[in-house]
Amino acid sequence: MRAGLSALGAATLGSVVTLLPGRRANDPWAGEDMWELGVDRGSMVAATDGVPLAVREAGPTDAPMTVVFVHGYTLSMDTWHFQRRHLADRFGSEIRMVFYDQRGHGLSGAGSRKNATIDQLSRDLDTVISATAPAGPVVVIGHSMGGMTVMGFAARHPETVRERVLGVGLVSTAMAELSEAGLGAVLDNRSVARLAGLAGRSPGVFTSSRRALGAIISPFIYGGSFGDPATVSPTVARFVDKLIASTDVLTIANFFETLTRHDESAAMPVLREVRTTVLSGDRDLLTPLDRSVDIVEELPDAEFVVVPGAGHMVMLEEPAHVSEVLGDLVADAIIEWRRLERAGRADGSRTS
């Protein structure tokens, strides 16, 4: 394990150097405002423990289909920048898109360390869906920790999924055993875990531990974000760097245990009943490709898309490809919804 971790760490440090902004001559996204999600409405939704969750919506409130996006660790809802634009152009008034910042990220409140768990994140997702789309068909798409959240939601709310969810997208994520590879291998390191414990205590006393933890983890996450550092857009690289840097180190520390110990295998029987797309870059250092393979082995009918050369931030590295794949998932869900309507189920649910 130690040798493997050292090798991964060395590769990542090399990536950090290469990813310094401005190294690429041509930037396809130069001038792009990555922070402009292009939403129509915003609100704050209270989680079950009272934590305020920042929610943004795009599209008509009476759209027949709702698509909910769940972002990953140390990121924010803004990571779905390209997918929001593509799906709006492709489907127009047929869909309403819901984005939210997970607790401790972006504009949402942090909550306590004890609730920094996939279990609580799945409850948060249920709360957001109940508040923004209390009825009608839903597609749920999650990236990284967001994918774990979606699987946790399926395991803990199977009836909601069976009745209302017509599509699930799992992007660069893991069903379980993250501690054995990628990001989990670093988070499960003894020294890092010790620093995380110190960082979670009084900030006034353990400021140095918090800084040390941030100095270790933030560059690792950033360096492992992209499959080909030589070709990533500097605009995208700066955007991801800022997202990670703006995540409070206590949030980073608080989610350590749930990321390394979670097991969402209970979701698999539920997801076998739902149209599911699993997508991963073949150069993902944080949630390696074999973690997606684990999911597909449990979901033999799932669509499995591997994006050559892409890393963990696949939806920002290859936005056109990923947007097209997720758009096809939504299109299939709309077709299924119309079929259910013709069958006399006015709300588009899969069960009467």
C-alpha positions as MATLAB code, in Angstrom:
seq = 'MRAGLSALGAATLGSVVTLLPGRRANDPWAGEDMWELGVDRGSMVAATDGVPLAVREAGPTDAPMTVVFVHGYTLSMDTWHFQRRHLADRFGSEIRMVFYDQRGHGLSGAGSRKNATIDQLSRDLDTVISATAPAGPVVVIGHSMGGMTVMGFAARHPETVRERVLGVGLVSTAMAELSEAGLGAVLDNRSVARLAGLAGRSPGVFTSSRRALGAIISPFIYGGSFGDPATVSPTVARFVDKLIASTDVLTIANFFETLTRHDESAAMPVLREVRTTVLSGDRDLLTPLDRSVDIVEELPDAEFVVVPGAGHMVMLEEPAHVSEVLGDLVADAIIEWRRLERAGRADGSRTS';
ca = [
       0.000    0.000    0.000;
       2.754    2.471    0.959;
       4.656    1.945   -2.286;
       1.502    2.412   -4.314;
       0.596    5.552   -2.398;
       4.063    6.988   -2.911;
       3.897    6.349   -6.628;
       0.492    7.980   -6.882;
       1.675   10.929   -4.844;
       4.688   11.421   -7.087;
       2.529   11.326  -10.199;
       0.158   13.836   -8.682;
       2.862   16.275   -7.645;
       4.130   16.188  -11.194;
       0.636   17.023  -12.385;
       0.401   20.010  -10.066;
       3.493   21.529  -11.635;
       2.243   20.887  -15.151;
      -1.200   22.305  -14.422;
      -0.010   25.805  -13.585;
      -2.274   28.191  -15.546;
      -1.003   29.492  -18.824;
       1.056   26.485  -19.888;
      -1.277   25.666  -22.793;
      -0.972   27.860  -25.890;
      -4.621   27.536  -26.946;
      -7.448   27.825  -24.446;
     -10.810   26.792  -25.936;
     -12.609   28.340  -22.966;
     -10.705   31.615  -22.731;
     -13.133   34.306  -21.631;
     -15.732   31.783  -20.444;
     -17.339   32.783  -17.137;
     -17.250   29.421  -15.396;
     -19.107   30.863  -12.403;
     -22.134   31.807  -14.496;
     -24.443   28.829  -14.149;
     -27.284   30.630  -15.893;
     -30.073   29.863  -13.445;
     -33.535   31.414  -13.226;
     -34.339   31.052   -9.527;
     -32.499   30.635   -6.241;
     -33.544   29.546   -2.761;
     -32.285   28.126    0.511;
     -33.699   24.784    1.637;
     -33.337   23.615    5.245;
     -31.877   20.126    5.650;
     -33.251   17.717    8.252;
     -30.712   18.994   10.793;
     -31.366   22.638    9.922;
     -28.338   23.233    7.681;
     -29.224   25.689    4.881;
     -28.672   24.253    1.405;
     -28.253   26.663   -1.502;
     -30.474   25.634   -4.421;
     -30.640   27.046   -7.939;
     -33.117   26.184  -10.697;
     -33.100   26.654  -14.460;
     -36.085   26.092  -16.715;
     -39.846   26.484  -16.340;
     -41.455   25.516  -13.051;
     -44.112   23.537  -14.925;
     -41.658   21.474  -16.995;
     -42.740   17.818  -17.122;
     -39.276   16.466  -16.199;
     -36.905   17.567  -13.411;
     -33.170   16.853  -13.631;
     -31.255   17.137  -10.336;
     -27.461   17.539  -10.351;
     -25.280   16.642   -7.344;
     -21.654   17.829   -7.294;
     -18.567   16.252   -5.775;
     -16.093   16.682   -2.910;
     -14.446   20.147   -2.600;
     -16.504   21.417   -5.551;
     -19.824   23.228   -6.043;
     -22.912   23.233   -8.245;
     -20.972   25.402  -10.720;
     -19.095   22.322  -11.973;
     -22.200   21.519  -14.060;
     -21.685   24.743  -16.052;
     -21.438   23.119  -19.489;
     -24.107   20.484  -18.884;
     -26.665   23.114  -17.845;
     -26.148   25.001  -21.090;
     -26.196   21.903  -23.296;
     -29.330   20.415  -21.752;
     -31.163   23.752  -21.872;
     -30.352   24.069  -25.568;
     -31.320   20.472  -26.300;
     -34.553   20.168  -24.321;
     -35.818   23.713  -23.797;
     -39.054   23.829  -21.825;
     -39.262   20.036  -21.535;
     -37.020   19.988  -18.469;
     -36.305   21.940  -15.329;
     -32.811   21.600  -13.876;
     -32.085   21.750  -10.148;
     -28.584   22.362   -8.795;
     -27.509   22.666   -5.171;
     -24.367   22.993   -3.096;
     -23.725   20.061   -0.808;
     -23.317   20.909    2.880;
     -19.971   22.529    3.625;
     -19.523   23.500   -0.017;
     -20.257   26.616   -2.038;
     -23.050   28.739   -0.587;
     -24.500   26.065    1.722;
     -24.013   25.829    5.470;
     -21.509   23.395    6.932;
     -23.262   21.473    9.685;
     -21.571   19.304   12.285;
     -18.812   16.776   11.791;
     -21.091   13.928   12.885;
     -23.401   14.698    9.966;
     -20.654   14.848    7.355;
     -21.724   11.452    6.048;
     -23.132    9.898    2.896;
     -26.171    9.005    4.987;
     -26.858   12.681    5.712;
     -26.013   13.729    2.153;
     -28.617   11.271    0.881;
     -31.164   12.846    3.235;
     -30.151   16.261    1.909;
     -30.834   15.090   -1.641;
     -34.233   13.781   -0.600;
     -34.964   17.144    1.033;
     -33.972   19.074   -2.099;
     -36.107   16.862   -4.335;
     -39.087   17.142   -1.977;
     -38.758   20.933   -1.862;
     -38.202   21.582   -5.559;
     -39.942   18.660   -7.281;
     -42.510   17.142   -4.911;
     -44.246   15.354   -7.793;
     -43.489   14.129  -11.279;
     -40.627   12.247  -12.934;
     -37.019   12.923  -11.985;
     -33.543   12.206  -13.359;
     -30.710   12.357  -10.807;
     -27.068   12.840  -11.827;
     -24.130   12.783   -9.401;
     -20.375   13.285   -9.759;
     -17.805   11.777   -7.376;
     -19.159   12.255   -3.824;
     -22.362   13.358   -5.535;
     -22.598    9.934   -7.164;
     -22.174    8.338   -3.742;
     -24.963   10.617   -2.532;
     -27.235    9.428   -5.348;
     -26.500    5.788   -4.532;
     -27.102    6.496   -0.840;
     -30.414    8.109   -1.756;
     -31.429    5.026   -3.751;
     -30.531    2.722   -0.858;
     -32.380    4.797    1.749;
     -35.377    5.889   -0.315;
     -36.026    2.922   -2.604;
     -39.747    3.578   -3.025;
     -39.176    7.151   -4.163;
     -36.640    5.912   -6.699;
     -38.888    3.120   -7.951;
     -41.899    5.408   -8.257;
     -40.388    8.632   -9.609;
     -36.808    8.315  -10.825;
     -36.620    7.545  -14.552;
     -32.872    7.950  -14.961;
     -29.666    7.948  -12.906;
     -26.243    9.210  -13.965;
     -23.164    8.153  -11.976;
     -20.080   10.111  -13.028;
     -16.561    9.346  -11.750;
     -17.735    7.746   -8.540;
     -17.403    4.645   -6.366;
     -19.872    2.251   -4.792;
     -17.507    1.319   -1.938;
     -13.905    0.604   -0.929;
     -12.561    4.013   -1.886;
      -9.899    3.617    0.810;
      -8.018    1.144   -1.366;
      -7.244    3.456   -4.280;
      -7.034    7.019   -5.538;
      -8.219    9.775   -3.227;
      -9.236    7.281   -0.567;
      -5.711    5.898   -0.332;
      -4.470    9.338    0.680;
      -7.391   10.103    2.995;
      -6.855    6.759    4.713;
      -3.181    7.516    5.348;
      -2.372    7.546    9.082;
      -0.573   10.891    9.100;
      -3.314   12.583    7.111;
      -5.997   11.098    9.374;
      -4.137   12.405   12.431;
      -3.987   15.900   10.962;
      -7.679   15.696   10.118;
      -8.473   14.866   13.733;
      -6.485   17.851   14.956;
      -7.955   20.154   12.324;
     -11.442   19.250   13.459;
     -10.840   20.654   16.930;
     -10.486   24.238   18.131;
      -9.321   26.368   15.182;
      -7.515   28.731   17.529;
      -5.340   25.954   18.935;
      -4.831   23.815   15.857;
      -4.467   26.412   13.108;
      -1.129   24.934   12.062;
      -2.691   21.480   11.689;
      -5.448   22.907    9.516;
      -2.907   24.615    7.299;
      -0.810   21.467    7.064;
      -3.845   19.389    6.127;
      -4.861   21.864    3.455;
      -1.317   21.942    2.108;
      -1.362   18.150    1.703;
      -4.875   17.456    0.447;
      -5.723   20.448   -1.752;
      -2.757   20.015   -4.147;
      -3.430   16.277   -4.305;
      -7.065   16.766   -5.286;
      -6.163   19.464   -7.787;
      -3.282   17.510   -9.275;
      -5.413   14.400   -9.634;
      -8.333   16.213  -11.229;
      -7.297   16.009  -14.879;
      -6.347   13.153  -17.156;
      -3.969   15.079  -19.417;
      -2.506   18.149  -17.701;
      -0.817   19.236  -20.925;
      -4.115   19.773  -22.731;
      -6.526   20.925  -20.037;
      -7.941   24.402  -20.557;
      -6.168   26.935  -18.288;
      -9.559   28.545  -17.684;
     -10.952   25.224  -16.451;
      -7.792   24.524  -14.427;
      -8.012   27.880  -12.635;
     -11.717   27.317  -11.996;
     -11.153   23.923  -10.361;
      -8.183   25.246   -8.387;
     -10.319   28.062   -6.983;
     -13.165   25.695   -6.105;
     -10.852   23.426   -4.132;
      -9.043   26.331   -2.463;
     -12.342   27.892   -1.379;
     -13.506   24.722    0.392;
     -12.980   25.074    4.135;
     -10.368   22.670    5.433;
     -12.800   21.531    8.138;
     -15.203   20.383    5.430;
     -12.340   18.536    3.763;
     -11.445   16.901    7.080;
     -14.996   16.162    8.185;
     -15.805   14.042    5.132;
     -12.661   11.889    5.384;
     -14.231    8.990    7.216;
     -17.385    8.697    5.129;
     -15.426    8.802    1.857;
     -13.060    6.042    2.905;
     -15.574    3.820    4.708;
     -18.848    4.216    2.819;
     -20.577    1.254    1.197;
     -23.580    1.920   -1.014;
     -23.929   -1.611   -2.369;
     -27.458   -1.712   -0.933;
     -28.437    0.678   -3.724;
     -27.633   -1.794   -6.474;
     -30.878   -3.842   -6.380;
     -32.855   -0.587   -6.563;
     -30.800    0.838   -9.422;
     -31.206   -2.371  -11.423;
     -34.800   -1.232  -11.905;
     -33.807    2.223  -13.205;
     -32.194    3.313  -16.460;
     -28.626    4.081  -15.344;
     -25.582    5.527  -17.073;
     -22.127    5.063  -15.527;
     -19.417    7.345  -16.905;
     -15.709    7.650  -16.098;
     -12.477    8.912  -17.562;
      -9.879    6.206  -18.076;
      -7.217    8.385  -16.397;
      -9.112    9.212  -13.218;
      -6.631    9.220  -10.325;
      -9.151   10.096   -7.599;
     -11.895    7.526   -8.220;
     -10.139    5.149  -10.606;
     -11.913    3.526  -13.534;
     -12.105    0.161  -11.785;
     -14.486    1.704   -9.235;
     -16.914    2.383  -12.082;
     -16.357   -1.161  -13.313;
     -17.418   -2.379   -9.849;
     -20.725   -0.549  -10.258;
     -21.339   -1.834  -13.777;
     -20.715   -5.403  -12.656;
     -23.635   -4.933  -10.253;
     -25.757   -3.188  -12.902;
     -25.420   -5.338  -16.029;
     -28.041   -3.334  -17.947;
     -26.408    0.030  -17.274;
     -24.840    2.039  -20.068;
     -21.096    2.243  -19.414;
     -19.201    5.111  -21.024;
     -15.421    5.428  -20.712;
     -13.933    8.716  -21.893;
     -10.376    8.185  -23.210;
      -7.728   10.475  -21.747;
     -10.070   12.119  -19.245;
      -9.585   12.304  -15.508;
     -11.791   12.959  -12.510;
     -13.211   16.252  -13.798;
     -14.418   14.576  -16.969;
     -17.477   16.821  -17.379;
     -15.175   19.863  -17.535;
     -12.401   18.184  -19.537;
     -14.694   16.746  -22.215;
     -17.886   18.783  -21.786;
     -19.378   18.083  -25.213;
     -18.974   14.313  -24.877;
     -20.286   14.136  -21.324;
     -23.160   16.524  -22.026;
     -24.232   14.414  -25.007;
     -24.186   11.207  -22.958;
     -26.147   12.742  -20.085;
     -28.493   14.348  -22.586;
     -29.214   10.922  -24.049;
     -30.029    9.673  -20.542;
     -32.513   12.514  -20.117;
     -33.956   11.891  -23.600;
     -34.568    8.241  -22.739;
     -36.257    9.311  -19.495;
     -38.555   11.658  -21.426;
     -39.472    8.834  -23.807;
     -40.275    6.613  -20.815;
     -42.338    9.391  -19.216;
     -44.383    9.761  -22.420;
     -44.921    6.010  -22.530;
     -46.192    6.078  -18.955;
     -48.502    8.970  -19.801;
     -49.972    6.985  -22.663;
     -50.461    4.113  -20.239;
     -52.674    6.371  -18.151;
     -50.249    7.431  -15.420;
     -50.692   11.176  -15.570;
     -47.861   11.937  -13.149;
     -45.340    9.910  -15.124;
     -44.666    7.576  -12.206;
     -43.524    4.021  -12.861;
     -45.967    2.543  -10.371;
     -49.674    3.098  -10.049;
];
